[in-house]
Amino acid sequence: MMMIIGGVVFDLATPAGFTASPLLAAAPLIAAPFFSLLNTVLTGVAAIAAAVGLELYNRTLGNVTSSTEVGTVVTVAGLAVLINRVVRLGGERLASARVIAETAQRAVLPTPADRIGGLQGAARDEAAQAGAFIGGDLFAVQDTPYGVRLIVGDVRGKGMEAVESVAIVIGAFREAAEQESSLEGVAGRLERALAREGERREGLESVEGFTTAVLGEIPRARSVVRLVNRGHPEPLVLYADGDLDSLRPAAAALPLGMGLGEWPDRAGEYPLPAGATLLLYTDGLSEARDRRGVFYDPGERLAGRLFPGPEELLDAIVDDVRRHTGGGTTDDMALLAVSRPAEGQPDRRRTVPVVKGEESE
């Protein structure tokens, strides 16, 4: 509306050879993508009324030039209404698509329980872009006859195909985790599931689809964790005294679904004493960069820090990554933390934040 008022003032303050029709025509066009249909229509009507009123005031209504100018404002106002409807319909469809995408993602990737098999757990799935819900990161935790089994992985690709692959991996994991007596057997079942999926696909997707993953098993009777790492970032163990270990596999292994046959997996066994927390993550964490291109190093940032539990640990990591990157990342990030509570451990204990100099109680 300010543009219409400005156009009227401009027309009245300038000689007869100058016209305000461009400003009047622009007003409804500017309103179309930002305001409601009613406001767009009212802006168009106001622009047309101003154009006709100026022509009457200048006593030029009826000549060819003035008729053309008024006709231009009328035409542009009509186009603005059409643009408004197109933008609104597009926005509604986008919002609907986002809801569907989020629902599909949550259906195949439900949030784990905060307590499972005597352990405490927490998970995060952070999208690189606000409003983006579809990605290839995955995690799952399941209480089985063999202990608590878990997986964190990263499917190659994005979009609905990635969600489909995530569903296949999670579905195969949940079934195998209950039935296979060894963690190596679980990995083999996932390998076969992805091999079947690769045969179904065509073109490059049939040979280039793969999933990096870490599979874990935490037995009930022993203070250890068993891991099978298939080309994934190394998990960390944060101890109750602030020490930290990176759980490196004895030998490098290919990701799942590379199409090179079953990999001879051998699970590694690592200490997980009472009060310790196991942290698994995707490369969206370790490859987050700051303005200078320096990668985020979770081992360096977390060493010597204490957290009340998995939830607080993941909250601190997410906040710290945002500070490190200046608020924006280029890849999705999945985090899973599982703690073995110590006997008599209080509900809360002293917390040292990730960033030095910001201590809190």
C-alpha positions in Angstrom: 0.0 0.0 0.0 2.9 2.3 0.7 4.0 1.9 -3.0 0.5 3.0 -4.2 0.6 6.1 -1.9 4.1 6.8 -3.1 3.0 6.5 -6.7 0.1 8.9 -6.2 2.5 11.4 -4.6 5.0 11.0 -7.4 2.3 11.6 -10.0 0.9 14.7 -8.4 4.4 16.2 -7.7 5.8 15.7 -11.2 5.0 17.2 -14.6 2.4 15.7 -16.9 4.9 13.7 -18.8 5.7 11.5 -15.8 3.4 8.7 -14.8 3.0 6.6 -11.7 1.6 3.5 -13.5 4.8 1.4 -13.1 4.6 1.9 -9.3 0.9 1.2 -9.2 1.3 -2.0 -11.3 4.2 -3.2 -9.2 2.2 -3.0 -5.9 0.0 -6.1 -6.4 2.9 -8.1 -7.9 4.9 -7.5 -4.7 1.9 -8.4 -2.5 1.1 -11.6 -4.4 3.8 -13.9 -3.0 3.8 -12.5 0.6 0.2 -11.8 1.5 -3.1 -13.6 1.5 -5.5 -13.7 -1.5 -7.8 -11.1 0.1 -4.9 -8.7 0.7 -3.6 -9.2 -2.9 -7.1 -8.5 -4.3 -7.5 -5.4 -2.1 -4.0 -4.2 -3.2 -4.9 -4.7 -6.9 -8.3 -2.8 -6.4 -6.5 0.0 -4.7 -3.9 0.3 -7.5 -6.6 0.3 -10.1 -8.6 2.9 -8.2 -5.5 5.1 -7.8 -4.7 4.8 -11.5 -8.3 5.8 -12.5 -8.4 8.6 -9.9 -5.1 10.1 -11.2 -6.4 10.0 -14.7 -9.6 11.8 -13.7 -7.6 14.3 -11.6 -5.3 15.0 -14.6 -8.3 15.0 -17.0 -6.6 12.5 -19.3 -9.1 9.7 -18.9 -10.2 8.4 -22.3 -7.1 9.1 -24.4 -5.0 6.3 -25.7 -2.1 6.7 -23.3 -4.1 6.9 -20.2 -6.3 3.9 -21.2 -3.2 1.9 -21.9 -1.8 2.7 -18.4 -5.0 1.9 -16.6 -5.3 -1.3 -18.7 -1.8 -2.3 -17.7 -2.5 -1.9 -14.0 -5.7 -3.9 -14.4 -3.9 -6.7 -16.2 -1.0 -6.8 -13.7 -3.5 -6.9 -10.8 -5.2 -9.9 -12.4 -1.8 -11.6 -12.8 -1.0 -10.9 -9.2 -4.1 -12.7 -8.1 -3.1 -15.7 -10.2 0.5 -15.7 -8.9 -0.9 -15.6 -5.4 -2.9 -18.7 -5.9 0.0 -20.5 -7.6 2.3 -19.6 -4.7 -0.3 -20.7 -2.1 -1.0 -24.0 -3.7 2.8 -24.6 -4.1 3.3 -23.8 -0.4 0.5 -26.1 0.6 1.9 -29.0 -1.5 5.4 -28.4 -0.1 4.1 -28.4 3.5 2.1 -31.6 2.7 5.2 -33.2 1.2 7.3 -32.3 4.3 4.7 -33.8 6.6 4.6 -37.0 4.6 8.4 -37.1 4.5 8.6 -36.6 8.2 6.0 -39.2 8.9 7.8 -41.8 6.7 11.1 -41.0 8.3 9.7 -41.4 11.8 7.9 -44.6 10.9 11.1 -46.3 9.8 13.3 -44.5 12.4 11.5 -44.3 15.7 13.2 -42.7 18.6 14.6 -45.3 21.0 13.4 -45.6 24.5 15.4 -43.7 27.1 15.8 -46.9 29.2 16.3 -50.3 27.6 17.8 -53.5 29.0 19.1 -51.8 32.1 20.8 -49.1 30.0 20.1 -45.4 29.5 19.9 -44.2 25.9 19.3 -41.1 23.7 19.3 -40.5 20.0 19.4 -37.4 17.7 18.7 -37.1 14.0 19.8 -33.6 13.0 19.1 -32.4 9.4 21.6 -30.3 7.6 18.9 -27.9 6.5 15.9 -26.6 8.5 12.7 -28.3 7.3 14.6 -31.2 5.7 13.4 -34.5 7.1 14.5 -37.1 4.6 18.0 -38.5 4.8 20.1 -41.6 4.9 21.2 -41.7 8.5 19.8 -44.5 10.7 19.9 -45.8 14.2 18.1 -48.5 16.2 18.4 -50.0 19.7 16.8 -53.4 20.6 16.7 -55.5 23.7 17.3 -59.1 22.7 18.1 -62.5 24.3 21.7 -61.8 23.6 21.8 -58.4 25.3 21.1 -54.9 23.9 21.9 -54.7 20.3 22.2 -51.5 18.3 23.1 -50.0 15.0 24.1 -46.6 13.6 24.6 -46.2 9.9 24.6 -44.0 6.9 22.9 -45.0 3.6 24.4 -43.6 0.4 22.2 -41.0 -1.2 19.2 -38.8 -0.1 15.5 -38.5 -0.7 12.9 -41.3 -0.8 15.4 -43.9 -2.2 17.5 -43.3 0.9 14.5 -43.7 3.2 13.7 -47.0 1.3 17.2 -48.3 2.0 17.0 -47.2 5.6 13.7 -49.1 6.0 15.4 -52.2 4.5 18.4 -52.0 6.9 16.4 -51.3 10.0 13.9 -54.1 9.2 16.6 -56.6 8.6 18.5 -55.5 11.7 15.4 -55.9 14.0 14.7 -59.4 12.7 18.4 -60.5 12.7 19.0 -59.0 16.2 16.4 -61.3 17.7 17.4 -64.4 15.7 21.2 -64.4 15.2 23.3 -65.7 18.1 26.3 -63.6 17.1 26.9 -60.0 16.0 28.7 -61.3 12.9 25.6 -63.2 12.0 23.5 -60.0 12.2 26.0 -58.2 9.9 25.7 -61.1 7.4 21.9 -60.8 7.4 22.2 -57.1 6.6 24.7 -57.8 3.8 22.3 -60.3 2.2 19.3 -57.9 2.6 21.2 -55.1 0.8 22.4 -57.5 -1.9 18.8 -58.5 -2.7 17.9 -54.8 -2.8 20.9 -54.1 -5.2 19.6 -56.8 -7.6 16.2 -55.1 -7.7 17.6 -51.7 -8.7 18.8 -50.6 -12.1 21.8 -48.6 -13.4 24.5 -47.2 -11.1 22.2 -47.6 -8.1 22.5 -51.4 -8.5 26.3 -51.3 -7.9 26.9 -48.1 -6.0 24.4 -48.4 -3.2 26.0 -49.1 0.1 25.7 -48.4 3.8 28.4 -47.7 6.3 27.4 -49.0 9.8 28.5 -49.9 13.3 26.7 -52.8 14.9 27.0 -53.1 18.7 26.1 -55.7 21.4 26.1 -55.0 25.1 25.7 -58.2 27.1 23.9 -58.2 30.4 26.4 -60.2 32.4 29.6 -58.5 31.3 30.9 -54.9 31.3 31.9 -54.9 27.6 30.6 -53.9 24.3 31.1 -55.9 21.1 31.3 -54.0 17.8 31.4 -54.8 14.1 32.4 -51.7 12.1 31.7 -51.7 8.4 33.4 -48.6 7.1 31.9 -46.3 9.6 33.4 -43.6 11.9 34.9 -45.1 15.1 32.6 -45.0 18.2 33.8 -43.4 21.4 33.5 -44.5 25.1 33.3 -41.7 27.6 34.3 -43.0 31.1 33.0 -41.7 34.4 36.3 -39.9 35.3 36.3 -37.9 32.0 38.7 -40.2 30.1 37.8 -41.2 26.6 38.7 -44.0 24.2 38.2 -44.3 20.4 37.1 -47.9 19.6 39.2 -48.7 16.5 38.5 -52.0 14.8 41.3 -54.5 14.5 41.0 -54.4 10.7 39.3 -52.1 8.2 36.2 -53.5 6.5 34.0 -52.5 3.6 30.6 -51.0 4.0 27.5 -53.1 3.8 26.1 -53.8 0.3 29.2 -53.2 -1.7 28.3 -56.3 -3.8 31.6 -58.1 -3.2 30.2 -61.0 -1.3 29.9 -61.5 2.4 32.7 -59.9 4.4 34.4 -62.2 7.0 33.3 -60.1 10.0 34.9 -60.5 13.4 33.5 -58.5 16.3 35.9 -56.5 18.5 35.3 -56.4 22.2 35.9 -53.3 24.3 35.5 -52.3 28.0 32.2 -50.6 28.9 32.3 -50.3 32.7 29.6 -48.9 35.0 29.2 -45.2 34.5 30.6 -45.2 31.0 28.8 -44.0 27.9 29.1 -45.4 24.4 28.7 -42.7 21.6 28.0 -43.7 18.0 27.6 -41.1 15.2 27.6 -40.6 11.5 30.1 -38.7 9.5 27.9 -35.6 9.6 29.5 -35.0 13.0 33.2 -35.8 12.2 33.0 -33.9 8.9 31.4 -30.7 10.2 33.7 -27.8 9.4 34.2 -24.4 10.7 34.9 -21.3 8.5 38.6 -22.2 8.1 37.7 -25.7 6.9 38.8 -27.4 10.2 36.8 -30.7 10.8 35.0 -31.2 14.1 36.9 -33.7 16.3 34.5 -35.3 18.8 37.3 -37.1 20.6 39.2 -33.9 21.2 36.1 -31.8 22.1 34.7 -34.4 24.6 37.8 -35.6 26.3 37.8 -34.6 30.0 34.1 -33.6 30.0 31.4 -35.1 32.3 27.7 -35.3 31.5 24.7 -36.4 33.7 23.5 -38.8 31.0 23.1 -39.6 27.3 20.5 -36.9 26.8 22.7 -34.1 28.1 25.7 -35.5 26.2 23.9 -35.3 22.9 22.4 -31.8 23.6 25.9 -30.6 24.3 27.3 -32.1 21.1 24.6 -30.6 18.9 25.1 -27.2 20.5 28.8 -27.4 20.1 28.6 -28.4 16.5 26.5 -25.4 15.8 29.1 -23.2 17.4 31.9 -24.9 15.5 30.2 -24.5 12.1 28.7 -21.1 12.7 25.2 -22.5 12.7 25.2 -24.4 9.4 26.3 -27.9 8.4 26.5 -29.6 5.0 25.5 -33.1 6.0 22.9 -34.8 8.2 24.0 -36.0 11.6 22.8 -39.0 13.6 23.9 -39.6 17.2 23.2 -42.5 19.5 24.5 -42.6 23.1 24.0 -45.5 25.5 25.2 -45.5 29.1 25.7 -48.2 31.7 24.6 -46.7 35.0 26.9 -47.1 38.0 25.5 -48.6 41.2 24.2 -45.8 43.4 24.8 -43.2 40.7 22.9 -40.0 41.5 20.3 -38.7 39.0 22.4 -35.6 38.4 26.1 -34.9 38.8 28.4 -32.1 38.0 28.4 -31.2 34.3 31.4 -29.7 32.4 30.2 -28.3 29.1 32.0 -29.2 25.8 33.3 -25.7 25.4 35.8 -24.6 28.1 34.9 -21.5 30.1 31.2 -22.2 30.2 30.9 -24.4 33.4 27.6 -24.9 34.9 26.2 -27.0 37.8 
